[in-house]
Amino acid sequence: MFSFGVSASGREWRRGKIRLHSWEMADDTPRIPLSAYMLTCNNGRTVEKALRCMTWADEIIVVDSGSTDNTLELAKKYGARIVPRAWTTFREQYQFAMDQCAHDWCFYLDADEELMPELAGEMRAALAANAARPEPEQVRAWYAHRRTWFLGRWILHGSWSPASDREIRLCHRTHCQWLGDLHATTRCLTGRIATLRFLYNHYSFAELADQIRKTDSYSTVAAGDNQRHGKRFSLLKMLVEPPFRFLRDYILKRGFLDGLPGFIIAVNTMFYVFIKQAKLWELQRVKPGEKPER
């Protein structure tokens, strides 16, 4: 069973009161050059916390798609190299950002995330240990698990639990590539993959209205992706998938242990699954500007 890098009792874990171990590197540990990158667009509310925890990297790349708030000011404050790029798709933006990195090893954070010092130290130590291995045995990418703060508490169960929420965050960019559409992720195409023990933090939504806006925006993008890939609207999916997702996340994955925020997450996820199908139906059955019959 996978064990997170925490020194906390079960009760402290459930309440989110997690004390992380220290992860120290010896003075003679080789330093492997490392790039950090992120995407931004009007992320002034959260981006400073993200940038501050990236300063241990050898360079920071910020690919910005038209910020009009103080995001770029903050990026300059922390020494980031800013690369403007008009928004296209999630996959293309992330891949472009990775391609800007000067070093082969890189990691990324979203602008609403935070890398704890313990995870940063673990990454450095993992890269140093990996460099000492024979070439065929070297790891080419590492998964990291994410812990989300929502409505005043850490979410530790349901589909947002750290156990369920993991992605490749540290990788050798010549062995990895961004794939997918709305939920694009890094995929390791060749070589071994390992998992880091320490968590990173995600400060997802400022308020419920923010979550509702993103649900609307993401469901529109997802419906468009499905249409582009030739997927057809399914009444059966519209009827069955939403209640199934609620039961899976709230009951089977014990989202109810996160109190009312856990219930809100499960209901919003159920609605997202429903409205994504409804918008796909709209794209395939309703013509823009269609006038009512007389």
VOVO-389947 format. One record per residue (C-alpha): y, z, x; residue number from 1. Coordinates in steps of 0.2 Angstrom, whole numbers, plus 5000, padded with zeros to 4 digits. Example, Ala and Ser with C-alpha at 12.3 -4.5 7.8 and 13.67 -1.06 7.14 Angstrom:
REM residues 2
@north=4978	up=5039	east=5062	nr=1 .
@north=4995	up=5036	east=5068	nr=2 .
END
This chain:
REM residues 294
@north=5000	up=5000	east=5000	nr=1 .
@north=5017	up=4995	east=5007	nr=2 .
@north=5028	up=5010	east=5012	nr=3 .
@north=5047	up=5009	east=5012	nr=4 .
@north=5056	up=5016	east=5027	nr=5 .
@north=5062	up=5032	east=5018	nr=6 .
@north=5059	up=5051	east=5021	nr=7 .
@north=5061	up=5057	east=5003	nr=8 .
@north=5049	up=5065	east=4991	nr=9 .
@north=5044	up=5056	east=4976	nr=10 .
@north=5057	up=5065	east=4965	nr=11 .
@north=5071	up=5060	east=4977	nr=12 .
@north=5065	up=5042	east=4977	nr=13 .
@north=5065	up=5042	east=4958	nr=14 .
@north=5083	up=5049	east=4958	nr=15 .
@north=5088	up=5037	east=4971	nr=16 .
@north=5092	up=5051	east=4983	nr=17 .
@north=5085	up=5042	east=4998	nr=18 .
@north=5087	up=5048	east=5016	nr=19 .
@north=5083	up=5034	east=5028	nr=20 .
@north=5074	up=5037	east=5045	nr=21 .
@north=5084	up=5033	east=5061	nr=22 .
@north=5078	up=5018	east=5070	nr=23 .
@north=5083	up=5018	east=5088	nr=24 .
@north=5081	up=5005	east=5102	nr=25 .
@north=5078	up=5009	east=5120	nr=26 .
@north=5093	up=5005	east=5132	nr=27 .
@north=5082	up=4992	east=5141	nr=28 .
@north=5077	up=4983	east=5125	nr=29 .
@north=5081	up=4964	east=5127	nr=30 .
@north=5095	up=4959	east=5115	nr=31 .
@north=5090	up=4943	east=5106	nr=32 .
@north=5106	up=4933	east=5100	nr=33 .
@north=5108	up=4933	east=5081	nr=34 .
@north=5119	up=4925	east=5069	nr=35 .
@north=5124	up=4932	east=5051	nr=36 .
@north=5130	up=4921	east=5037	nr=37 .
@north=5135	up=4923	east=5019	nr=38 .
@north=5143	up=4913	east=5005	nr=39 .
@north=5159	up=4918	east=4996	nr=40 .
@north=5170	up=4914	east=4982	nr=41 .
@north=5183	up=4927	east=4976	nr=42 .
@north=5172	up=4942	east=4981	nr=43 .
@north=5186	up=4953	east=4986	nr=44 .
@north=5178	up=4968	east=4976	nr=45 .
@north=5163	up=4969	east=4987	nr=46 .
@north=5164	up=4958	east=5002	nr=47 .
@north=5172	up=4970	east=5014	nr=48 .
@north=5157	up=4982	east=5013	nr=49 .
@north=5145	up=4967	east=5017	nr=50 .
@north=5156	up=4961	east=5031	nr=51 .
@north=5157	up=4978	east=5039	nr=52 .
@north=5139	up=4980	east=5041	nr=53 .
@north=5137	up=4962	east=5049	nr=54 .
@north=5148	up=4966	east=5064	nr=55 .
@north=5133	up=4970	east=5075	nr=56 .
@north=5127	up=4952	east=5074	nr=57 .
@north=5133	up=4940	east=5088	nr=58 .
@north=5143	up=4929	east=5075	nr=59 .
@north=5147	up=4930	east=5057	nr=60 .
@north=5148	up=4913	east=5047	nr=61 .
@north=5157	up=4913	east=5030	nr=62 .
@north=5155	up=4898	east=5020	nr=63 .
@north=5169	up=4899	east=5006	nr=64 .
@north=5170	up=4888	east=4991	nr=65 .
@north=5188	up=4890	east=4986	nr=66 .
@north=5193	up=4909	east=4986	nr=67 .
@north=5210	up=4913	east=4979	nr=68 .
@north=5209	up=4932	east=4981	nr=69 .
@north=5209	up=4942	east=4997	nr=70 .
@north=5191	up=4937	east=5002	nr=71 .
@north=5197	up=4926	east=5017	nr=72 .
@north=5209	up=4939	east=5023	nr=73 .
@north=5194	up=4951	east=5024	nr=74 .
@north=5183	up=4938	east=5033	nr=75 .
@north=5196	up=4936	east=5046	nr=76 .
@north=5198	up=4954	east=5048	nr=77 .
@north=5180	up=4956	east=5053	nr=78 .
@north=5180	up=4941	east=5065	nr=79 .
@north=5170	up=4929	east=5054	nr=80 .
@north=5171	up=4910	east=5057	nr=81 .
@north=5176	up=4903	east=5040	nr=82 .
@north=5169	up=4886	east=5035	nr=83 .
@north=5177	up=4879	east=5019	nr=84 .
@north=5165	up=4869	east=5008	nr=85 .
@north=5166	up=4864	east=4990	nr=86 .
@north=5152	up=4871	east=4979	nr=87 .
@north=5137	up=4860	east=4976	nr=88 .
@north=5121	up=4869	east=4972	nr=89 .
@north=5114	up=4886	east=4978	nr=90 .
@north=5101	up=4878	east=4989	nr=91 .
@north=5113	up=4866	east=4997	nr=92 .
@north=5127	up=4879	east=5000	nr=93 .
@north=5114	up=4891	east=5008	nr=94 .
@north=5106	up=4878	east=5019	nr=95 .
@north=5123	up=4872	east=5025	nr=96 .
@north=5128	up=4890	east=5030	nr=97 .
@north=5112	up=4892	east=5040	nr=98 .
@north=5115	up=4875	east=5049	nr=99 .
@north=5132	up=4882	east=5055	nr=100 .
@north=5123	up=4896	east=5064	nr=101 .
@north=5125	up=4895	east=5083	nr=102 .
@north=5109	up=4905	east=5086	nr=103 .
@north=5091	up=4901	east=5081	nr=104 .
@north=5088	up=4919	east=5074	nr=105 .
@north=5099	up=4922	east=5059	nr=106 .
@north=5100	up=4933	east=5044	nr=107 .
@north=5110	up=4932	east=5028	nr=108 .
@north=5118	up=4944	east=5015	nr=109 .
@north=5126	up=4940	east=4999	nr=110 .
@north=5144	up=4946	east=4997	nr=111 .
@north=5139	up=4960	east=4985	nr=112 .
@north=5126	up=4967	east=4997	nr=113 .
@north=5125	up=4980	east=5011	nr=114 .
@north=5114	up=4981	east=5026	nr=115 .
@north=5111	up=4999	east=5031	nr=116 .
@north=5111	up=5004	east=5050	nr=117 .
@north=5093	up=5008	east=5050	nr=118 .
@north=5088	up=4990	east=5044	nr=119 .
@north=5100	up=4983	east=5057	nr=120 .
@north=5091	up=4993	east=5070	nr=121 .
@north=5074	up=4988	east=5064	nr=122 .
@north=5079	up=4970	east=5064	nr=123 .
@north=5084	up=4971	east=5082	nr=124 .
@north=5069	up=4980	east=5088	nr=125 .
@north=5058	up=4968	east=5078	nr=126 .
@north=5066	up=4953	east=5087	nr=127 .
@north=5064	up=4961	east=5104	nr=128 .
@north=5046	up=4966	east=5101	nr=129 .
@north=5042	up=4948	east=5094	nr=130 .
@north=5049	up=4940	east=5110	nr=131 .
@north=5036	up=4949	east=5120	nr=132 .
@north=5022	up=4942	east=5110	nr=133 .
@north=5013	up=4926	east=5116	nr=134 .
@north=5021	up=4910	east=5107	nr=135 .
@north=5006	up=4908	east=5094	nr=136 .
@north=5007	up=4926	east=5089	nr=137 .
@north=5026	up=4927	east=5086	nr=138 .
@north=5033	up=4930	east=5069	nr=139 .
@north=5045	up=4917	east=5062	nr=140 .
@north=5052	up=4926	east=5047	nr=141 .
@north=5054	up=4944	east=5039	nr=142 .
@north=5054	up=4949	east=5021	nr=143 .
@north=5066	up=4963	east=5017	nr=144 .
@north=5066	up=4973	east=5001	nr=145 .
@north=5082	up=4976	east=4990	nr=146 .
@north=5088	up=4991	east=4981	nr=147 .
@north=5101	up=4988	east=4967	nr=148 .
@north=5115	up=4999	east=4961	nr=149 .
@north=5119	up=4997	east=4942	nr=150 .
@north=5128	up=5007	east=4929	nr=151 .
@north=5130	up=5022	east=4940	nr=152 .
@north=5112	up=5023	east=4947	nr=153 .
@north=5100	up=5016	east=4959	nr=154 .
@north=5087	up=5005	east=4949	nr=155 .
@north=5070	up=5009	east=4956	nr=156 .
@north=5058	up=5002	east=4942	nr=157 .
@north=5056	up=4986	east=4932	nr=158 .
@north=5059	up=4969	east=4939	nr=159 .
@north=5074	up=4975	east=4949	nr=160 .
@north=5064	up=4988	east=4958	nr=161 .
@north=5063	up=4987	east=4978	nr=162 .
@north=5045	up=4984	east=4977	nr=163 .
@north=5048	up=4968	east=4966	nr=164 .
@north=5064	up=4962	east=4974	nr=165 .
@north=5061	up=4955	east=4991	nr=166 .
@north=5066	up=4939	east=5000	nr=167 .
@north=5065	up=4932	east=5018	nr=168 .
@north=5082	up=4938	east=5025	nr=169 .
@north=5078	up=4937	east=5044	nr=170 .
@north=5071	up=4921	east=5051	nr=171 .
@north=5070	up=4908	east=5065	nr=172 .
@north=5080	up=4894	east=5057	nr=173 .
@north=5070	up=4880	east=5065	nr=174 .
@north=5055	up=4886	east=5056	nr=175 .
@north=5063	up=4890	east=5039	nr=176 .
@north=5072	up=4880	east=5026	nr=177 .
@north=5081	up=4884	east=5009	nr=178 .
@north=5071	up=4878	east=4994	nr=179 .
@north=5073	up=4880	east=4975	nr=180 .
@north=5087	up=4878	east=4963	nr=181 .
@north=5097	up=4892	east=4954	nr=182 .
@north=5086	up=4905	east=4963	nr=183 .
@north=5085	up=4897	east=4980	nr=184 .
@north=5076	up=4906	east=4993	nr=185 .
@north=5072	up=4904	east=5012	nr=186 .
@north=5054	up=4898	east=5014	nr=187 .
@north=5045	up=4899	east=5031	nr=188 .
@north=5037	up=4882	east=5034	nr=189 .
@north=5028	up=4886	east=5050	nr=190 .
@north=5022	up=4902	east=5058	nr=191 .
@north=5019	up=4920	east=5053	nr=192 .
@north=5029	up=4931	east=5041	nr=193 .
@north=5031	up=4950	east=5042	nr=194 .
@north=5039	up=4963	east=5031	nr=195 .
@north=5053	up=4975	east=5036	nr=196 .
@north=5052	up=4993	east=5031	nr=197 .
@north=5070	up=4998	east=5027	nr=198 .
@north=5079	up=4993	east=5012	nr=199 .
@north=5096	up=4984	east=5010	nr=200 .
@north=5108	up=4988	east=4995	nr=201 .
@north=5114	up=4977	east=4981	nr=202 .
@north=5130	up=4981	east=4971	nr=203 .
@north=5126	up=4969	east=4957	nr=204 .
@north=5139	up=4970	east=4943	nr=205 .
@north=5156	up=4978	east=4941	nr=206 .
@north=5153	up=4981	east=4923	nr=207 .
@north=5142	up=4975	east=4908	nr=208 .
@north=5155	up=4961	east=4904	nr=209 .
@north=5151	up=4955	east=4922	nr=210 .
@north=5133	up=4955	east=4919	nr=211 .
@north=5135	up=4945	east=4902	nr=212 .
@north=5146	up=4932	east=4911	nr=213 .
@north=5133	up=4929	east=4924	nr=214 .
@north=5119	up=4928	east=4912	nr=215 .
@north=5129	up=4915	east=4903	nr=216 .
@north=5133	up=4905	east=4919	nr=217 .
@north=5115	up=4907	east=4926	nr=218 .
@north=5106	up=4901	east=4910	nr=219 .
@north=5117	up=4886	east=4910	nr=220 .
@north=5113	up=4881	east=4928	nr=221 .
@north=5094	up=4885	east=4925	nr=222 .
@north=5094	up=4874	east=4909	nr=223 .
@north=5102	up=4860	east=4919	nr=224 .
@north=5089	up=4862	east=4933	nr=225 .
@north=5075	up=4861	east=4920	nr=226 .
@north=5082	up=4846	east=4912	nr=227 .
@north=5084	up=4837	east=4929	nr=228 .
@north=5066	up=4841	east=4934	nr=229 .
@north=5060	up=4833	east=4917	nr=230 .
@north=5055	up=4850	east=4909	nr=231 .
@north=5054	up=4849	east=4890	nr=232 .
@north=5060	up=4862	east=4878	nr=233 .
@north=5046	up=4873	east=4871	nr=234 .
@north=5047	up=4882	east=4855	nr=235 .
@north=5032	up=4892	east=4860	nr=236 .
@north=5040	up=4898	east=4876	nr=237 .
@north=5056	up=4903	east=4866	nr=238 .
@north=5046	up=4913	east=4854	nr=239 .
@north=5034	up=4921	east=4867	nr=240 .
@north=5042	up=4923	east=4884	nr=241 .
@north=5057	up=4934	east=4879	nr=242 .
@north=5047	up=4948	east=4871	nr=243 .
@north=5033	up=4946	east=4885	nr=244 .
@north=5047	up=4949	east=4898	nr=245 .
@north=5054	up=4964	east=4890	nr=246 .
@north=5036	up=4972	east=4888	nr=247 .
@north=5032	up=4968	east=4906	nr=248 .
@north=5048	up=4974	east=4914	nr=249 .
@north=5052	up=4989	east=4902	nr=250 .
@north=5034	up=4996	east=4899	nr=251 .
@north=5022	up=4989	east=4912	nr=252 .
@north=5034	up=4990	east=4927	nr=253 .
@north=5041	up=5006	east=4920	nr=254 .
@north=5059	up=5001	east=4918	nr=255 .
@north=5060	up=5015	east=4905	nr=256 .
@north=5061	up=5027	east=4920	nr=257 .
@north=5078	up=5021	east=4924	nr=258 .
@north=5085	up=5028	east=4908	nr=259 .
@north=5097	up=5018	east=4898	nr=260 .
@north=5102	up=5006	east=4912	nr=261 .
@north=5084	up=5001	east=4913	nr=262 .
@north=5083	up=4997	east=4895	nr=263 .
@north=5099	up=4987	east=4896	nr=264 .
@north=5092	up=4977	east=4911	nr=265 .
@north=5076	up=4973	east=4901	nr=266 .
@north=5086	up=4968	east=4885	nr=267 .
@north=5097	up=4957	east=4896	nr=268 .
@north=5083	up=4949	east=4905	nr=269 .
@north=5074	up=4945	east=4888	nr=270 .
@north=5090	up=4937	east=4882	nr=271 .
@north=5092	up=4927	east=4898	nr=272 .
@north=5074	up=4920	east=4895	nr=273 .
@north=5078	up=4916	east=4877	nr=274 .
@north=5096	up=4908	east=4880	nr=275 .
@north=5089	up=4897	east=4894	nr=276 .
@north=5077	up=4889	east=4882	nr=277 .
@north=5090	up=4887	east=4869	nr=278 .
@north=5102	up=4879	east=4881	nr=279 .
@north=5088	up=4867	east=4886	nr=280 .
@north=5085	up=4862	east=4868	nr=281 .
@north=5104	up=4859	east=4866	nr=282 .
@north=5104	up=4848	east=4881	nr=283 .
@north=5090	up=4838	east=4875	nr=284 .
@north=5093	up=4837	east=4856	nr=285 .
@north=5112	up=4838	east=4854	nr=286 .
@north=5124	up=4825	east=4859	nr=287 .
@north=5141	up=4830	east=4866	nr=288 .
@north=5155	up=4827	east=4854	nr=289 .
@north=5142	up=4823	east=4840	nr=290 .
@north=5151	up=4822	east=4823	nr=291 .
@north=5143	up=4830	east=4807	nr=292 .
@north=5135	up=4818	east=4795	nr=293 .
@north=5145	up=4815	east=4779	nr=294 .
END
